């Protein structure tokens, strides 16, 4: 990268990082989808459904399948919405997909998350994490829509990025759980509880830190 300015180097590194994140999200999502044969019909010997024979029927089963179908939609649509190319060249498509994202999240993903949180692996400590995650995601979605309606598009974009960071907690949780599975841990349930909290608190904190640094640098530049 000799001869490039600091700004150019940062742009290249940021672009590479974005593509790495995209590939990682798609790779983990593909891994999740390969487990779907265990859910249609439910295989209670599979990892996620193990020991759920008695608690699965009823409202939990409905929420489980709603979540199973709707979650990949918001992951994929979210990636498209974050594309600068799509946003600039196809504003109509961006707007329509944005409404799809909002409706699927508020009508399907988040309500089903609340129902499933009651019976989360790890009991109530993990369940509280998922409830707060659901509430935070809802706040970000609503705030993003409000800012878009007020034509405050910079603020709208920040809120929707926060929303997608929280959506990707499902991806981060599986990465952490996979990494933990490589080691002997004294309490797998305790490890899952920690993973549940870390999967969204840490990425959101990192995003807020990056935004704060960016804003600080922007404010420090001479006008």
N, C-alpha and C positions, 0 to 999 in steps of 0.2 A: 504493500500500500504506500510505497515511497512516492512522494510528490503530491499526494492527496492532502487536502486541508483537513483539519480536525472535524469540521462539519460533515465533509464527504465520508470520512472514515466512520463517523457515528451513524450516518445514514446507511452505509453498507452493512455495518454490524447489526443495526436494528432490523434491516430487511432480512438478513440471514436468521436472526433470532425469531422473527415472526414466522418464517417458513418452517423453522424447526418446531415451533409451537403448533403450527397447523398440522404438520405431519404427525406429531406426537398425539394430538387430539384425535385425528382420524385413525391412527393405529390403535389407540386404546378403545375407541368406539367400535372398531372392527372386531376387537377381541370380545367386547361386550356382546355384540350381535351374534358371535359364534356360540354364545351360551344360550341363545334363545330356544334351541330345540329342547333344552331342559325345562322350559317353562310352558311348552305347548305339546302335550298336557304337562302339568307340574310334576317334576321329578324330585321327590323329597329326599333323595340321596345326593342331590347336587349341592354344591357349596352354599349358595345363598338360601335355598329352601330347606336345608338340613334341619330336621327337628320342628318343622312348622306345620305338620299334618293337622294338629288340633286348632291352631290359631289362624291358619290360612283361609278357610272358607268364610264367606260373608263379605262384609264391607272391605276387609283387607284385600281379598282377592280382586275385587273390582278396582280398587286403588292401584294395586300392583300392576294389573294389565294396562290400565290407563297410563300409568307412569312409564311402563315398558314401551308403549307405542309412541307417546308424545315426547319423551326426553330426547331421542335422537333427532327429532324434528328441530327442536330449539338449538341443539348443538350445531347442526349443519346450517340452518338459516342464520344463526348468529355469526358464523364465519363469513357468510356472504355479505351480511349487513356491515361487517367491519371492514370490508374491502373498499379502499379509497377509489379504485377504478369504477366499481359498481355505483358507488355513491355519486361520483361526479358525472359519469357518462349516462347512467340509467336511473335518474332520480325517481321516475315513476315506479320502476321495479323496486327500488330501495324503499319507497314509501309503502307499497303494497306488502312487501315481505315484512316490513316493520310491524304492520298491523297483524299479520299472521303470527309473528313472534309474540306480540302482546296478548293476543287472544289465546293462543295455545298455552302460554305460561299461566295466565290468570285463570283460565277455565279448566285446564287439565293438569299441567305439571305441578303447580304449587298446591292446589287442593289435595291431590293424591299424595304429595309429599307429607302433608300434615297428618293424613290418615296413617301412612306407613311409619311415621316417626313414633307413634304410640307403641309400636312393637319392634323398635330398632334393636339390632344386635348391640349388646352392651347395656341394655336397659335404659332407664331414664336419663343417665348422664349423656349418652349418645343421642337420645331422643330430644333432649333440650337443645343440643347443638343443631339438629336438623330443623327444629321448630324456629329457632332464631335465624338460621340460614334462609328458611322459607320467607320469614317476615322481612329480612333484609333485601331479599330478591324482589319481593313485591314492592317495597318502598322504592327501589331503584327503577323498576319498570314504570310505576306511576309517575315518579319525578321526571323520568325521561320523556314520557308522553306530554306532561304539563309543559316542560321546557320547549319541546318541539312545537306545541300549539301556540306558544308565545314567541316562536321564531328565534329562540335563544339556542341556536344549533350547536355552538361550542359546548354549552352546558349540557344540552341533550346528549351529545356524543359521550361526554364524560360519564353521565349517569348510565348510559347503555353499555359502556365498557365495563363499569362496575357490575352491572347486571350479568354480563357474559362471564366475567371473572368468577362470579358466584355460581353460575350455571356449570362452569368447568370444574367445580368442586367434586363432581362425580368422577371426572377423569383423574383429578389429583388424588382422590381417596383411593382409587384402584392402583395408582402408581405407588403410593405410600404403603398400602396393604401388601402389594406384591413385593416391595423391598423388605418389609417387616417379615414376610414369609420366608425370606432367605436365612433368617437368623432364629436361634432358639430364644424365645421370649418367655419370661416366667408367667405372664398372664396375657394370653391372646385377646381376651375380652378387654382388658385394660389398654392394650395396644390399639385396639379398634377404637376405643373411646377417644384416645389422644389423636388418632388419625382423623376421626370424624371432625374434631374441632380444628385441627391443623389444616385440613383440606380446604377450608374457606377463609379462616381468620388470617393465616399467613399470606396467601396470595393477595387478599384484599389489602392487607397492611403494606405489602410490597408495592402494589399499585398506587396507594395513597402516598407513599414515600417518594416514588418516582414523580408523581404529579406535583408534590410539594417542591422537590428539587427543580423541576422544570419551571414552575411558577416563580421560584426564587431567582433563578437565572434570568428569567424574562424581565422581572421587575428591576434587576440590578443593571440591565443594559441601559446605556445613555439614550435618551429620547432624541 
